[in-house]
Amino acid sequence: MRWQIESDGGITWVVRAGEGPHDDHIEMSGRRVSLILGYATKENGALVLHRILVWPALRTIPNNTHGSLAHDFGHEFFPEITVDGSPIGDEFPYSFTLRGMLTVESRTASGIEVSRTIFPSITKPAVIENCTLRNTTSKPVNVVIGRINETHATDPDKGVHGEYILTARAVGSRTCRLEPGRSVEFAMVFSGRKASDPEVDLDPKAEQQARRDYVESLWSKLVFECPDPVLEREFAFAKLRAAESIFETRGGLMHAPGGGAYYAAIWANDQAEYANPFFPFLGDPTANESAVNSFRLFARYINPDYEPIPSSIIAEATDTWRGAGDRGDAAMVAYGAARFALASGDRRIAEELWPLVEWCLEYCRRRTNADGVVASDSDELEGRFPAGDANLCTSSLTYDALRSAAYLAASLGKPKSVSDDYDARADALHTAIERHFGAKVEGFDTYRYYAGNNVLRAWICIPLAMGIFDRAAGTVDALFSSRLWTEDGLATEAGEQTFWDRSTLYALRGVFAAGQTDRALEHLQSYSRRRLLGEHVPYPVEAYPEGGRRHLSAESALYCRVVTEGMFGIRPTGLRSFDITPRLPSGWDRMALRKVHAFGGVFDIVVDRSGGELVVGIQSGDTTVAEHKMAPGSTAAIELAGG
């Protein structure tokens, strides 16, 4: 592995002599800017930096899904530095550290060491690069830090708001005599704004502290403890990427995938299905607000004729995208909204979201075909791979949404007939899924993804994640067979090189849920080592070859849900209640989730091994809420106070 875990929770790549060139990129986001930072060492070991900044609220024409202003600031955007009258020369990095920011430590031939810490502002439309020059020689040197104040005005005819002003400026340019062992600091600030807005004014050091505080606030909540430090760290990093990609827009706070392409927009899969059900557990107010806002935006499109809702609401909520037809979007939204409402523990929010859940499930009922499964034009892969007229994802999501709706109806005091109807529909759909999709595919007793499908697909995992275990053994064998499993996780289709991390993460969650704990752990560990410490770090990625392994945000939420819903088996059953089916690996004696923010409370979950049984403790402050001694694989019902 290229990277190593540090004691402070960060990861470091120590560059070794003769290691050869390497390049990577990472995305980091604030409320008004996102940074895709490329960093590399050349053949001779010299540093290369490449900054792509994206401003989601600076809309371009055409104002479509990809209409966010972006600009490329290369390695040349750095002040000219001289030491005793000569250029400082190339920087040769000896370490790179990631801890919510990228810090690069480099040496130069002049004897001056350069330290850079690069990160986005939390609240301003700017990226900051705080730099320190250290004199490591035995004599004083004269250092000159040159000035940079470059401004670029965009074409006003290409901006929704007219002209935009982009600036790269050095803060702290100076001439100084640097004694041995002493340092001097300066910063680069890259910013973007509307021409009518005031210049971006900030304190670079204060911005770094604010970013550090933000990272710490996320890492101090929903803390995963286990014997494997790689899993603990990847979980912590995934929390950050899942929560940071939220932007201030005219349409309110909008969580967005990122990746240089997807901002100021929401999707029925990435946001409603993947990220939003996770956010209540994290307890980040901004993330929860963005989730509620996304469901409010989708609710604008429910209609009495039951025409499909859009797949995506784009351009700061001023437009929609429906390019793949009905992808099963109503099932995605119903699934996410019902789970979010339950886990939020907030009756007011649950009441607000109830009509959206009802409408989406009625839409799915009207799309149920003669075989009893739910039809859709495509799935979340939007035609990249065949999905037939009815696919396994849409029906499986509808099944779980029906179960959640039954719990939600009961929690809100709806007539018992409402819950009973949703449960009966879920039972019928469960039977239809088995009848329509259950099949022997390539020798495995698993599922065909659609009628006529005879090649294994990654998404055969989804019934497991939704609590359908009829074909668990054959499905797990298929998922981990050489036909599907690769060093990067699941191939989308057997025999293809394409992979999407989202299906791998659903599969790992589902295999834990199915009780094949040690097999799931083995594959989760290999996947996590590769993503955290390998060649492209530190987050789950979108896909390959499409997108170049972008660090899309919602995939990180799916990683966290492997732990919360897979390993700990948390299933919301009410505004103050949940079922827990812990899957403690055979080689572990304990695991814990600390400071869980969900179901209207804050609590710890600790799972201990006691002989052949498990002891599950729920602790809120100094109060023991519940303690259950149970056989492995069994389920405990947890009720929190206030229900």
C-alpha positions as CSV (number, residue, x, y, z in Angstrom):
1,M,0.0,0.0,0.0
2,R,1.3,3.5,-0.8
3,W,-0.3,5.3,2.1
4,Q,-0.2,4.7,5.9
5,I,-2.5,5.7,8.8
6,E,-1.2,8.3,11.2
7,S,-2.0,8.5,14.9
8,D,-4.0,11.7,14.4
9,G,-6.4,10.0,12.0
10,G,-4.9,11.3,8.8
11,I,-3.1,9.2,6.2
12,T,0.4,9.9,4.8
13,W,2.3,8.9,1.6
14,V,6.0,9.0,2.5
15,V,7.8,9.5,-0.9
16,R,10.7,7.2,-1.2
17,A,13.8,7.7,-3.4
18,G,13.4,5.9,-6.7
19,E,9.7,5.3,-6.3
20,G,8.9,6.6,-9.7
21,P,6.1,9.0,-10.8
22,H,2.6,8.9,-9.3
23,D,-0.4,11.1,-9.7
24,D,-3.8,11.2,-8.0
25,H,-6.7,13.6,-7.4
26,I,-9.1,14.3,-4.6
27,E,-12.3,16.3,-4.3
28,M,-12.9,18.6,-1.4
29,S,-16.0,20.8,-1.0
30,G,-17.3,23.9,0.9
31,R,-20.7,25.5,0.8
32,R,-19.8,27.7,-2.2
33,V,-17.0,26.0,-4.0
34,S,-15.6,22.5,-4.8
35,L,-12.0,21.7,-5.5
36,I,-10.7,18.8,-7.5
37,L,-7.1,18.8,-6.6
38,G,-4.6,16.9,-8.7
39,Y,-1.2,16.2,-7.2
40,A,1.7,14.3,-8.7
41,T,5.4,13.6,-8.7
42,K,7.2,13.6,-12.0
43,E,9.8,11.1,-13.2
44,N,12.5,13.2,-11.5
45,G,10.4,13.4,-8.3
46,A,9.4,17.1,-8.7
47,L,5.9,18.2,-7.5
48,V,3.0,19.0,-9.9
49,L,-0.3,20.5,-8.6
50,H,-3.4,21.0,-10.7
51,R,-6.5,22.8,-9.3
52,I,-9.9,22.7,-10.8
53,L,-12.4,24.9,-9.0
54,V,-16.1,24.7,-9.5
55,W,-18.6,27.3,-8.3
56,P,-22.1,25.7,-8.3
57,A,-24.0,29.0,-7.8
58,L,-22.1,30.7,-10.7
59,R,-24.3,29.3,-13.4
60,T,-23.3,29.2,-17.0
61,I,-25.3,29.0,-20.3
62,P,-26.8,26.6,-21.1
63,N,-27.9,26.3,-17.5
64,N,-28.2,22.5,-17.5
65,T,-26.9,19.7,-15.3
66,H,-23.3,20.7,-16.1
67,G,-23.8,24.5,-16.0
68,S,-21.5,25.3,-13.0
69,L,-18.6,27.6,-13.6
70,A,-15.3,25.8,-13.5
71,H,-11.7,27.1,-13.9
72,D,-8.4,25.4,-14.1
73,F,-5.5,26.8,-12.0
74,G,-2.3,25.0,-12.8
75,H,1.1,24.8,-11.1
76,E,2.0,28.1,-12.6
77,F,-0.3,29.9,-10.2
78,F,2.3,30.3,-7.5
79,P,4.4,33.3,-6.7
80,E,7.9,33.5,-8.0
81,I,10.3,32.8,-5.0
82,T,14.0,33.6,-5.0
83,V,16.6,32.7,-2.4
84,D,19.6,34.9,-2.4
85,G,18.6,36.2,-5.8
86,S,18.2,32.7,-7.5
87,P,14.9,31.0,-8.2
88,I,13.9,28.5,-5.5
89,G,13.6,25.8,-8.2
90,D,11.6,22.6,-8.3
91,E,10.0,21.3,-5.1
92,F,10.7,17.6,-4.4
93,P,8.0,16.3,-2.0
94,Y,8.9,13.9,0.8
95,S,5.4,13.5,2.2
96,F,1.7,14.0,1.3
97,T,-0.9,14.0,4.1
98,L,-4.6,13.9,3.9
99,R,-6.8,14.9,6.9
100,G,-9.6,16.8,5.4
101,M,-7.0,19.0,3.7
102,L,-3.9,18.1,1.6
103,T,-0.5,19.0,3.1
104,V,2.6,18.6,1.0
105,E,6.1,18.8,2.5
106,S,8.9,19.4,0.0
107,R,12.6,20.1,-0.3
108,T,14.4,22.3,-2.7
109,A,18.0,22.5,-4.0
110,S,18.3,25.9,-2.2
111,G,17.9,24.3,1.2
112,I,14.5,25.9,1.7
113,E,11.7,23.4,2.6
114,V,8.2,24.3,1.4
115,S,5.0,23.2,3.2
116,R,1.6,23.7,1.5
117,T,-1.8,23.0,3.0
118,I,-4.7,23.2,0.4
119,F,-8.4,23.2,1.1
120,P,-11.7,24.9,0.3
121,S,-13.2,27.6,2.4
122,I,-16.2,26.3,4.5
123,T,-18.4,29.3,3.7
124,K,-16.7,31.4,1.0
125,P,-16.3,30.8,-2.8
126,A,-12.6,30.4,-2.4
127,V,-9.8,27.8,-2.2
128,I,-6.8,28.6,0.1
129,E,-3.3,27.3,-0.1
130,N,-1.4,28.2,3.1
131,C,2.4,28.0,2.6
132,T,5.4,28.0,4.8
133,L,9.1,28.4,3.8
134,R,11.6,27.0,6.3
135,N,15.4,27.7,6.1
136,T,17.1,24.3,6.8
137,T,20.6,25.6,6.0
138,S,23.2,26.7,8.5
139,K,23.2,30.3,7.3
140,P,20.8,33.2,6.8
141,V,19.2,33.7,3.4
142,N,17.4,36.5,1.7
143,V,13.9,35.3,0.5
144,V,11.7,37.2,-1.9
145,I,8.1,36.0,-2.3
146,G,6.7,37.6,-5.4
147,R,3.3,39.1,-6.0
148,I,0.4,37.5,-7.8
149,N,-2.9,39.2,-8.3
150,E,-4.4,37.9,-11.5
151,T,-8.0,38.5,-12.5
152,H,-10.0,36.9,-15.2
153,A,-13.5,38.2,-16.3
154,T,-15.7,35.7,-18.0
155,D,-17.8,36.4,-21.1
156,P,-21.0,38.0,-19.7
157,D,-23.1,36.4,-22.5
158,K,-22.1,33.0,-21.2
159,G,-23.2,33.5,-17.6
160,V,-26.7,33.3,-16.2
161,H,-25.8,36.2,-13.9
162,G,-23.6,38.0,-16.5
163,E,-19.9,38.5,-15.9
164,Y,-18.0,36.5,-13.3
165,I,-14.7,37.5,-11.8
166,L,-12.0,34.9,-11.0
167,T,-9.0,35.8,-9.0
168,A,-5.7,34.2,-8.0
169,R,-3.8,36.3,-5.5
170,A,-0.9,35.9,-3.1
171,V,-1.4,37.1,0.4
172,G,1.8,37.9,2.3
173,S,4.2,38.7,-0.5
174,R,7.4,40.1,1.0
175,T,11.1,40.3,1.1
176,C,12.8,39.0,4.3
177,R,16.0,37.7,5.8
178,L,15.4,34.2,7.0
179,E,17.7,33.0,9.7
180,P,18.6,29.3,10.0
181,G,15.7,27.2,11.4
182,R,13.2,30.1,10.9
183,S,10.1,30.2,8.7
184,V,8.0,32.6,6.8
185,E,4.3,32.2,5.8
186,F,2.2,33.3,2.9
187,A,-1.0,32.1,1.1
188,M,-2.5,31.8,-2.3
189,V,-6.3,32.5,-2.5
190,F,-8.3,31.4,-5.6
191,S,-11.8,32.8,-5.7
192,G,-14.8,33.4,-8.0
193,R,-17.8,35.8,-7.7
194,K,-20.4,37.7,-9.6
195,A,-19.1,41.0,-11.0
196,S,-21.7,42.8,-8.9
197,D,-20.5,41.1,-5.6
198,P,-17.8,42.5,-3.4
199,E,-14.3,41.0,-3.6
200,V,-13.8,37.9,-1.5
201,D,-12.2,38.9,1.8
202,L,-10.8,36.3,4.1
203,D,-8.1,35.4,6.7
204,P,-6.2,32.3,5.3
205,K,-5.2,31.0,8.7
206,A,-8.7,31.4,10.1
207,E,-10.1,29.6,7.1
208,Q,-7.7,26.7,7.8
209,Q,-8.8,26.5,11.4
210,A,-12.5,26.6,10.3
211,R,-11.9,23.7,7.9
212,R,-10.1,21.8,10.7
213,D,-12.9,22.4,13.1
214,Y,-15.5,21.2,10.5
215,V,-13.6,18.0,10.0
216,E,-13.3,17.4,13.7
217,S,-17.0,18.0,14.2
218,L,-17.9,15.3,11.7
219,W,-15.3,12.9,13.0
220,S,-16.5,13.4,16.6
221,K,-20.0,12.1,15.7
222,L,-21.1,8.6,14.7
223,V,-17.7,7.1,15.6
224,F,-17.1,3.5,14.5
225,E,-14.9,1.5,16.8
226,C,-13.6,-1.9,15.9
227,P,-10.3,-3.9,15.9
228,D,-9.5,-2.9,12.3
229,P,-8.0,0.6,12.0
230,V,-8.4,0.6,8.2
231,L,-12.2,0.2,8.6
232,E,-12.4,2.8,11.3
233,R,-10.4,5.3,9.2
234,E,-12.2,4.7,5.9
235,F,-15.5,5.1,7.8
236,A,-14.3,8.5,9.2
237,F,-13.1,9.7,5.8
238,A,-16.4,8.6,4.1
239,K,-18.4,10.6,6.7
240,L,-16.5,13.7,5.6
241,R,-17.0,13.2,1.9
242,A,-20.6,12.3,2.3
243,A,-21.4,15.5,4.3
244,E,-19.2,18.1,2.8
245,S,-20.7,18.1,-0.8
246,I,-23.6,20.4,0.1
247,F,-23.9,23.7,-1.6
248,E,-25.8,27.0,-1.1
249,T,-28.1,27.6,-4.1
250,R,-31.1,29.6,-5.0
251,G,-33.0,26.4,-4.5
252,G,-31.8,26.0,-0.9
253,L,-29.1,23.7,0.4
254,M,-28.5,20.9,-2.2
255,H,-26.4,17.9,-1.6
256,A,-24.7,17.0,-4.9
257,P,-22.5,14.2,-6.3
258,G,-19.7,16.5,-7.4
259,G,-17.0,15.1,-9.7
260,G,-16.6,18.3,-11.7
261,A,-20.0,17.7,-13.4
262,Y,-22.9,17.4,-10.9
263,Y,-23.6,20.4,-8.7
264,A,-26.6,22.5,-7.6
265,A,-28.8,19.5,-8.5
266,I,-30.2,16.4,-6.8
267,W,-31.0,12.9,-8.0
268,A,-33.5,10.4,-7.0
269,N,-30.8,7.8,-6.5
270,D,-27.7,9.7,-5.2
271,Q,-29.5,12.0,-2.8
272,A,-32.9,10.5,-2.0
273,E,-31.8,6.8,-2.1
274,Y,-28.1,6.7,-1.1
275,A,-27.2,9.7,1.1
276,N,-30.4,11.0,2.8
277,P,-31.2,7.8,4.8
278,F,-27.7,8.0,6.3
279,F,-27.7,11.7,7.3
280,P,-29.9,11.4,10.5
281,F,-27.3,9.0,12.0
282,L,-24.5,11.5,11.4
283,G,-26.3,14.3,13.2
284,D,-24.9,17.1,11.0
285,P,-27.6,19.8,10.8
286,T,-26.6,21.0,7.3
287,A,-26.8,17.5,5.9
288,N,-30.2,16.9,7.5
289,E,-31.5,20.3,6.1
290,S,-30.3,19.4,2.6
291,A,-32.1,16.1,2.8
292,V,-35.4,17.7,3.8
293,N,-34.9,20.3,1.1
294,S,-34.4,17.6,-1.5
295,F,-37.6,15.8,-0.6
296,R,-39.5,19.1,-0.7
297,L,-38.1,19.7,-4.2
298,F,-39.2,16.2,-5.4
299,A,-42.6,16.8,-3.8
300,R,-43.2,19.8,-6.2
301,Y,-43.6,17.2,-9.0
302,I,-46.2,14.9,-7.5
303,N,-49.3,15.2,-9.6
304,P,-52.9,13.9,-9.8
305,D,-52.3,12.1,-13.1
306,Y,-49.4,10.1,-11.8
307,E,-47.0,11.2,-14.4
308,P,-43.3,10.3,-13.5
309,I,-41.4,12.6,-11.3
310,P,-38.0,13.8,-12.7
311,S,-34.9,11.7,-12.2
312,S,-33.0,14.9,-11.3
313,I,-33.8,18.5,-10.3
314,I,-31.1,20.7,-11.7
315,A,-29.8,24.2,-12.1
316,E,-30.5,25.3,-8.5
317,A,-34.0,23.7,-8.7
318,T,-35.0,25.8,-11.7
319,D,-35.2,22.8,-14.2
320,T,-35.3,19.0,-14.4
321,W,-33.6,16.2,-16.2
322,R,-35.6,13.2,-17.4
323,G,-33.2,11.9,-20.1
324,A,-33.5,8.2,-19.1
325,G,-37.2,8.1,-18.7
326,D,-38.6,6.6,-15.5
327,R,-35.6,5.0,-13.9
328,G,-37.7,3.7,-11.0
329,D,-37.3,7.2,-9.5
330,A,-40.6,7.1,-7.5
331,A,-39.3,3.9,-5.8
332,M,-36.0,5.5,-5.0
333,V,-37.7,8.6,-3.5
334,A,-40.3,6.5,-1.5
335,Y,-37.5,4.3,-0.1
336,G,-35.3,7.3,0.9
337,A,-38.0,9.5,2.2
338,A,-39.6,6.9,4.4
339,R,-36.3,5.8,5.9
340,F,-35.2,9.3,6.4
341,A,-38.5,10.3,8.1
342,L,-38.3,7.4,10.5
343,A,-34.6,7.9,11.4
344,S,-35.0,11.6,11.8
345,G,-37.3,11.1,14.8
346,D,-39.0,14.3,14.0
347,R,-42.8,14.0,13.8
348,R,-43.1,17.4,12.0
349,I,-40.8,16.3,9.2
350,A,-42.4,12.9,9.0
351,E,-45.8,14.4,8.6
352,E,-44.5,16.7,5.9
353,L,-42.9,13.8,3.9
354,W,-45.8,11.5,4.3
355,P,-47.8,12.7,1.2
356,L,-44.6,12.3,-0.9
357,V,-44.2,8.7,0.3
358,E,-47.9,8.0,-0.3
359,W,-47.8,9.4,-3.8
360,C,-44.6,7.6,-4.8
361,L,-46.0,4.2,-3.6
362,E,-49.3,4.8,-5.4
363,Y,-47.3,5.5,-8.6
364,C,-45.4,2.3,-8.1
365,R,-48.7,0.4,-7.6
366,R,-49.9,1.8,-10.9
367,R,-46.7,0.6,-12.6
368,T,-47.1,-2.9,-11.3
369,N,-47.3,-5.3,-14.3
370,A,-49.2,-8.6,-14.8
371,D,-46.4,-10.5,-13.0
372,G,-46.7,-8.4,-9.9
373,V,-43.4,-6.5,-10.2
374,V,-42.9,-2.8,-10.8
375,A,-42.1,-1.7,-14.3
376,S,-39.7,1.1,-15.2
377,D,-38.1,2.4,-18.4
378,S,-34.5,2.0,-17.1
379,D,-32.6,1.9,-13.8
380,E,-30.0,4.1,-12.1
381,L,-27.4,3.1,-14.8
382,E,-29.7,5.0,-17.3
383,G,-29.3,2.6,-20.2
384,R,-25.6,1.9,-19.9
385,F,-26.5,-1.7,-19.4
386,P,-29.8,-3.4,-20.3
387,A,-32.5,-3.4,-17.7
388,G,-35.6,-4.7,-19.5
389,D,-39.1,-3.5,-18.9
390,A,-39.0,-4.3,-15.2
391,N,-35.7,-4.6,-13.2
392,L,-34.8,-6.1,-9.9
393,C,-33.7,-2.7,-8.4
394,T,-37.0,-0.9,-8.9
395,S,-39.1,-3.7,-7.4
396,S,-36.7,-4.3,-4.5
397,L,-36.6,-0.7,-3.5
398,T,-40.4,-0.6,-3.7
399,Y,-40.6,-3.6,-1.4
400,D,-38.5,-1.9,1.3
401,A,-40.3,1.4,0.9
402,L,-43.6,-0.4,1.5
403,R,-42.3,-1.9,4.7
404,S,-41.0,1.5,5.9
405,A,-44.3,3.2,4.9
406,A,-46.1,0.7,7.1
407,Y,-43.8,1.6,10.1
408,L,-44.2,5.3,9.3
409,A,-48.0,5.1,9.1
410,A,-48.1,3.5,12.5
411,S,-45.7,6.0,14.0
412,L,-47.9,8.9,12.7
413,G,-51.1,7.4,14.1
414,K,-52.6,6.6,10.7
415,P,-55.5,4.1,10.7
416,K,-54.2,0.5,11.1
417,S,-55.7,-0.3,7.7
418,V,-53.0,1.9,6.1
419,S,-50.1,0.0,7.7
420,D,-51.8,-3.3,7.0
421,D,-52.3,-2.4,3.3
422,Y,-48.6,-1.5,2.9
423,D,-47.5,-4.7,4.6
424,A,-49.8,-6.8,2.4
425,R,-48.5,-5.1,-0.7
426,A,-44.9,-5.8,0.5
427,D,-45.8,-9.5,1.0
428,A,-47.3,-9.7,-2.4
429,L,-44.3,-8.0,-4.0
430,H,-41.9,-10.2,-2.2
431,T,-43.6,-13.2,-3.7
432,A,-43.6,-11.7,-7.1
433,I,-39.9,-10.8,-6.9
434,E,-39.1,-14.5,-6.2
435,R,-41.5,-15.7,-9.0
436,H,-40.4,-13.2,-11.7
437,F,-36.7,-12.6,-11.0
438,G,-35.7,-15.8,-9.1
439,A,-33.6,-17.9,-11.5
440,K,-30.5,-20.0,-12.0
441,V,-28.0,-17.8,-13.7
442,E,-24.6,-19.1,-14.8
443,G,-25.1,-22.0,-12.4
444,F,-26.0,-19.9,-9.3
445,D,-29.4,-20.0,-7.6
446,T,-29.8,-16.2,-7.6
447,Y,-31.8,-13.6,-9.6
448,R,-32.0,-12.5,-13.2
449,Y,-31.9,-8.8,-13.4
450,Y,-34.7,-8.6,-15.9
451,A,-36.7,-11.0,-18.0
452,G,-34.4,-12.5,-20.6
453,N,-31.2,-11.7,-18.7
454,N,-28.8,-14.8,-18.5
455,V,-25.6,-13.2,-17.4
456,L,-24.7,-12.4,-13.8
457,R,-25.2,-8.7,-12.8
458,A,-23.8,-6.9,-9.8
459,W,-27.3,-5.7,-8.8
460,I,-28.4,-9.2,-7.9
461,C,-27.2,-8.0,-4.5
462,I,-30.1,-5.6,-3.9
463,P,-32.7,-8.0,-2.5
464,L,-30.2,-8.8,0.3
465,A,-29.9,-5.1,1.2
466,M,-33.7,-4.8,1.3
467,G,-34.1,-7.8,3.7
468,I,-35.0,-10.4,1.1
469,F,-32.9,-13.6,1.8
470,D,-34.7,-16.3,-0.2
471,R,-31.7,-16.8,-2.4
472,A,-29.0,-15.5,-0.1
473,A,-26.6,-18.4,-0.3
474,G,-26.5,-18.6,-4.1
475,T,-26.5,-14.8,-4.5
476,V,-23.5,-14.4,-2.1
477,D,-21.7,-17.2,-4.0
478,A,-22.3,-15.5,-7.3
479,L,-21.3,-12.0,-6.0
480,F,-17.9,-13.3,-4.7
481,S,-17.3,-15.6,-7.6
482,S,-14.6,-14.9,-10.2
483,R,-17.3,-14.0,-12.6
484,L,-18.2,-10.8,-10.7
485,W,-15.7,-10.0,-8.0
486,T,-12.6,-8.1,-9.1
487,E,-9.8,-6.3,-7.2
488,D,-12.0,-3.2,-7.5
489,G,-15.1,-4.8,-6.3
490,L,-18.0,-6.0,-8.4
491,A,-18.0,-5.9,-12.2
492,T,-21.3,-4.4,-13.4
493,E,-21.8,-7.5,-15.6
494,A,-19.9,-10.7,-15.6
495,G,-17.1,-10.6,-18.2
496,E,-17.1,-6.7,-18.3
497,Q,-14.4,-4.4,-16.9
498,T,-16.9,-1.7,-15.9
499,F,-17.5,-1.3,-12.2
500,W,-19.5,1.1,-10.1
501,D,-18.7,1.3,-6.4
502,R,-22.4,1.8,-5.5
503,S,-23.3,-1.8,-6.4
504,T,-20.2,-3.1,-4.5
505,L,-21.3,-1.2,-1.4
506,Y,-24.9,-2.4,-1.7
507,A,-23.5,-5.9,-2.0
508,L,-21.3,-5.7,1.1
509,R,-24.2,-4.3,3.1
510,G,-26.5,-7.0,1.9
511,V,-24.0,-9.9,2.6
512,F,-23.6,-8.7,6.2
513,A,-27.4,-8.5,6.5
514,A,-27.7,-12.0,5.1
515,G,-25.5,-13.3,8.0
516,Q,-22.4,-14.2,6.0
517,T,-20.4,-12.0,8.2
518,D,-16.9,-13.3,7.8
519,R,-17.1,-13.4,4.0
520,A,-18.5,-9.9,3.9
521,L,-15.7,-8.7,6.3
522,E,-13.0,-10.2,4.1
523,H,-14.2,-8.4,1.0
524,L,-14.9,-5.2,2.9
525,Q,-11.3,-5.2,4.3
526,S,-9.7,-5.7,0.9
527,Y,-12.0,-3.0,-0.7
528,S,-11.2,-0.6,2.2
529,R,-7.5,-1.0,2.1
530,R,-7.5,-0.3,-1.7
531,R,-9.6,2.8,-1.3
532,L,-8.0,4.2,1.8
533,L,-4.3,3.3,1.3
534,G,-3.9,2.3,-2.3
535,E,-3.2,4.3,-5.5
536,H,-6.4,6.5,-5.5
537,V,-7.4,7.6,-2.1
538,P,-9.1,8.1,0.3
539,Y,-12.8,7.7,-0.7
540,P,-15.1,5.3,-2.5
541,V,-15.4,6.2,-6.1
542,E,-18.1,6.4,-8.8
543,A,-17.1,4.2,-11.7
544,Y,-14.5,2.9,-14.1
545,P,-13.8,3.5,-17.0
546,E,-16.5,6.2,-16.9
547,G,-15.7,9.3,-14.9
548,G,-12.1,8.4,-14.1
549,R,-12.9,7.1,-10.6
550,R,-14.4,10.4,-9.4
551,H,-14.9,10.9,-5.7
552,L,-18.7,11.3,-6.0
553,S,-20.2,12.1,-2.6
554,A,-23.1,9.7,-2.2
555,E,-20.9,6.6,-2.6
556,S,-19.2,7.6,0.6
557,A,-22.6,7.6,2.3
558,L,-23.2,4.1,1.0
559,Y,-19.9,3.0,2.6
560,C,-21.0,4.3,5.9
561,R,-24.3,2.4,5.5
562,V,-22.3,-0.9,5.1
563,V,-21.5,-0.3,8.8
564,T,-24.7,1.1,10.2
565,E,-27.1,-1.1,8.3
566,G,-24.9,-4.1,7.4
567,M,-22.6,-4.7,10.4
568,F,-24.9,-3.3,13.0
569,G,-28.1,-4.2,11.3
570,I,-30.0,-1.0,12.2
571,R,-33.5,-1.0,10.6
572,P,-35.8,2.0,11.4
573,T,-39.2,0.8,12.7
574,G,-40.5,4.1,14.2
575,L,-39.7,7.7,15.0
576,R,-38.2,6.4,18.3
577,S,-37.5,2.8,17.6
578,F,-35.4,0.5,15.5
579,D,-34.5,-3.2,15.1
580,I,-30.8,-4.2,15.5
581,T,-29.3,-7.4,14.1
582,P,-25.6,-7.1,14.9
583,R,-23.1,-9.0,12.8
584,L,-20.0,-9.3,14.9
585,P,-17.2,-11.0,12.9
586,S,-15.9,-14.2,14.5
587,G,-12.4,-12.7,15.1
588,W,-13.7,-9.7,16.9
589,D,-14.8,-9.4,20.6
590,R,-16.3,-6.0,20.3
591,M,-17.5,-3.2,18.0
592,A,-19.3,0.0,18.7
593,L,-21.0,3.0,17.2
594,R,-20.6,6.1,19.4
595,K,-22.7,9.2,19.3
596,V,-25.3,8.0,17.0
597,H,-27.7,10.8,16.2
598,A,-31.0,9.3,15.2
599,F,-34.6,8.6,16.3
600,G,-34.7,11.8,18.2
601,G,-31.7,11.0,20.5
602,V,-28.0,10.7,20.8
603,F,-26.7,7.3,22.0
604,D,-24.0,4.6,21.8
605,I,-24.3,1.1,20.5
606,V,-21.9,-1.4,21.9
607,V,-21.8,-5.1,20.8
608,D,-19.7,-7.5,23.0
609,R,-19.1,-11.2,22.7
610,S,-20.0,-13.2,25.8
611,G,-19.3,-16.9,25.2
612,G,-21.5,-18.0,22.4
613,E,-23.8,-15.0,22.7
614,L,-23.7,-11.3,21.9
615,V,-24.5,-8.5,24.4
616,V,-25.9,-5.4,22.8
617,G,-26.0,-2.3,25.0
618,I,-27.6,1.0,24.1
619,Q,-26.3,3.9,26.2
620,S,-27.5,7.5,26.2
621,G,-25.2,9.6,28.4
622,D,-25.1,7.8,31.8
623,T,-28.3,6.0,31.1
624,T,-28.6,2.4,29.9
625,V,-31.5,2.5,27.5
626,A,-31.4,-1.2,26.7
627,E,-29.3,-4.3,27.1
628,H,-29.9,-7.5,25.2
629,K,-28.2,-10.8,25.5
630,M,-28.8,-12.6,22.2
631,A,-27.7,-15.4,19.9
632,P,-25.7,-14.3,16.9
633,G,-28.1,-13.5,14.0
634,S,-31.0,-12.7,16.2
635,T,-32.8,-9.3,16.3
636,A,-33.5,-7.0,19.2
637,A,-36.2,-4.3,19.2
638,I,-35.0,-1.0,20.6
639,E,-37.4,1.7,21.9
640,L,-36.0,5.1,22.9
641,A,-37.7,7.5,25.3
642,G,-40.2,10.0,24.0
643,G,-42.0,7.8,21.6
